[in-house]
Amino acid sequence: MANSKQILLLYKQLLEKAYKFDNYNFKEYSKRKIVETFKANKSLTNENEINQSYNEGIKQLTLFQRQTTIAQMYSFDKLQVR
């Protein structure tokens, strides 16, 4: 059963991982998706739906951890626009 402190901690952790993406497009998409998802789920009242959304957020956090690690291993040169 997820309480509000756990949910806020998950939100902060997801945003921290999103900021670790080197690629601008990945970073912005991740941030936008996190904020939109949390806003959409803000009005949930059913305990099962809240727990299901929380567990999905945990899965997304592990995915972000893997992706940021992989992205840092294979970094590319910065894009320079002239």
Contacts in CASP RR format, 6 or more apart in sequence:
PFRMAT RR
TARGET T0000
AUTHOR 0000-0000-0000
METHOD contacts of the structure
MODEL  1
MANSKQILLLYKQLLEKAYKFDNYNFKEYSKRKIVETFKANKSLTNENEI
NQSYNEGIKQLTLFQRQTTIAQMYSFDKLQVR
1 47 0 8 1.000
1 51 0 8 1.000
2 50 0 8 1.000
2 51 0 8 1.000
2 54 0 8 1.000
6 54 0 8 1.000
7 50 0 8 1.000
7 54 0 8 1.000
10 54 0 8 1.000
10 57 0 8 1.000
10 58 0 8 1.000
10 61 0 8 1.000
11 34 0 8 1.000
11 38 0 8 1.000
13 61 0 8 1.000
14 30 0 8 1.000
14 34 0 8 1.000
14 57 0 8 1.000
14 60 0 8 1.000
14 61 0 8 1.000
14 64 0 8 1.000
15 31 0 8 1.000
15 34 0 8 1.000
17 30 0 8 1.000
17 61 0 8 1.000
17 64 0 8 1.000
17 65 0 8 1.000
17 68 0 8 1.000
18 27 0 8 1.000
18 30 0 8 1.000
18 31 0 8 1.000
18 34 0 8 1.000
18 64 0 8 1.000
19 27 0 8 1.000
19 31 0 8 1.000
20 64 0 8 1.000
20 68 0 8 1.000
20 72 0 8 1.000
21 27 0 8 1.000
21 30 0 8 1.000
21 67 0 8 1.000
21 68 0 8 1.000
21 71 0 8 1.000
22 71 0 8 1.000
22 72 0 8 1.000
22 75 0 8 1.000
22 76 0 8 1.000
23 71 0 8 1.000
26 67 0 8 1.000
26 71 0 8 1.000
30 64 0 8 1.000
34 60 0 8 1.000
41 50 0 8 1.000
41 53 0 8 1.000
44 50 0 8 1.000
44 53 0 8 1.000
END
